[in-house]
Amino acid sequence: MELMALAARGVSVAALLVASVIALTYWAVRAGHLAPFGAWPRAVRRAADPILRPVERRLVRAGRNPQDAPLWLFGFAVAGGLLLISFVDWLIGLVSRAQSAASGGTAGVAAFLINGVFTVLIAALIVRVVASWFGIGAYDRRFRPIILVTEWFVAPIRRVLPPMGMIDFSPLVAWLALVLLRSFLIGLVR
């Protein structure tokens, strides 16, 4: 398990180093610190072009400057590395908790399953709230599974909770209810 976490960190650091070299080289050429047709910039450009071309195409489609592709690549390397490390750490913790639950008998397995179900519900609720900040609504085709998972416990709260202007407090109340219900059920099982 520790080897997997170490490998994820190594891959993340390597991707960050490669993206840093690419971004710094492109910046140095644009700033006039390196000659664009020197040996180093040509070698970096030759190696980076297959990586940067898809990023440049997406930037052009979005109406952005394709010369910013190395910076976007650096940002993707940072974000992707953090996501990879977080996912591997979560996976290791999940396996560890599953092994611990299995050694705890039926009550341990039941508590593990209850915790897992409520974690998925809370994560879906958080995704729903964050997506609403970006204008992704319930009618978006890709967002429909999140709505299906969360609407059954958010809608009744929304009907009971009085309106508070433009702010919808029903997801917050639903989150609090889920946390309390999870604690109650796990306490009941143990």
N, C-alpha and C positions, 0 to 999 in steps of 0.2 A: 504494500500500500504506500509506504513511504517512497518507494522507487517511482511509483506513478506520480506522486506529488512533485518529486524532484524533476522528473521528466517534463511535466507541465511547466514548471518554472523555467527549466532550461530552454524549452521551445519558445516560451514567451520572451525571455531575455534575448535569444538569438534573433527572433523576428523584430524586436525593438532595436537591436543593434543594426540590422540590415536596413530597416526603415530610417534610422538615424543617419546612416552613411549616405543613403540615397537623398534624403531631404537636405542634409548639409551640403552635399555636392551640388545639387540643383540650386540651392540658395547662393552658394559661392559663385556659381557661373552667372546667375542673374544679377548678383551684386557687383560683378566685375572683378572678383578676387581670383578667379581661375579662368584661364583661356578656354572657351567652349570647345575647341578642337584639340585640346591637350590630351595626353594619353590617359590620365585618370578620369576626366569627365566622359571621354568616349567609352572607356571600359565600363564605367558605372551606367551610362546611358544604354549601352548594349545589353547589360545584365538586367537593368530595371525596366526596359521598355515592355517586355511581356507582362510584367506586373502592373505597370502604370497605365497601359492602354485601356483596359476595362474601366479603370477609375476615371480616366480622362473622358471616355465616352459618356459615362454617367453624369459627370460634371457638365458636359456640353448639353446633354438632354435636360438638365436641371437649370440651365441658363447661367451657369457659373463659369469661372475662368479655368480652363484646363491646365494652366500653368501651376495651379494650386494642388495638383494631384499628389506631389510628394508630401505635402503637409497633411493631406487627407489620409495618405498611406500611413504616415506616422501616427495619426489619431486612431486609425483602425488597428494598428499594431498595439497601441496602448490599451484601447478598449477590448480588443480581442484577447490580449494576454491576461487582462484582469478577469474577463469572463471565463477563460479557460482555467485559470488558477482557482477561481471561485467554484466553478463546476466540479473540478476534480476534488477539491476539499469537501464540497457538499456530498459527492459520491462516496468518498472515504468515510465521512461521518454517517451516511445512510447505511453503509455496509456494517460499520461498527455498531450502530444502534440496532440493526436487524439481528446481528449475532448476539448482542446483549439481550434483546427481547426473546430470542429463541431459547436462551439459557434460563429465562425467567418463567418458562412454562406458558400455560394458556393465558394467564393474566398479562404477562409481558407481551405476548403476541397481540392480544386484543388492544392493549394500550398503544402498541406500535402502529397498528392499523388505524385506530381512532386518530392518533396524532397525524398520521399520513394523510388521511382524508381531510382533516381540518386544515392542514398545511396547504393542500391543493386549493381548497375553497378560499382561504385567505389570500393566497398568491393570485388567484383569478380575480378576486375583488380588488387587489392592488393594481393589477393590470387594467382592469376596467376603469378605475379612477384615473390613472395616469393617461390612458388612451383618451378619456373624455377631455383632458386638458389640451390635447392636440387636435381636437375636433373630430375624432373617430367615433362615430355614433353607432347606435344599435342596428342600423340598417346596412352597415358595411358587411359585405359577405365574409370577409376574413375574420371579422370580430364576432360573428354570430355564436361560435362555440363558447366564448367567454360569457356572453349574455345568457346563454342557456344554462351554464353552470351556476351563475350568480343570481339570476332574476328571481328564482323561486324564494329566496330569503331576503332579497332587497325590496321587492315589490310590496309585500305586506307591511314592512317598516315604513316605506314611503307613504302608504295610504294612511297610516296611523299618525305619523309625525307631521306636525303642522308645518306649512311652508315658511321658509326663512329667507325670502327674497330670491336672489339668484343662486344661492349656495344650497346644494343638496346634502343634508347631513345624514341621509339614510345609509350610505355606505360606511360612514364612521360608526353609526349605531350598530349596523350589521357586523362590522369587524369586532366591536366590543362584545356583542352577543356571541359570536363564534368563539372568541378567546375564552369567555366565561363558560360556555357550554363544553368546550374541549376540556378545560380544567375540571369541571364537574364530572364529566364522563370518565376521564382517566382516573380521578379519585375514586369514583364508584367501582371501577374495574379492579383497582388495586386494593 
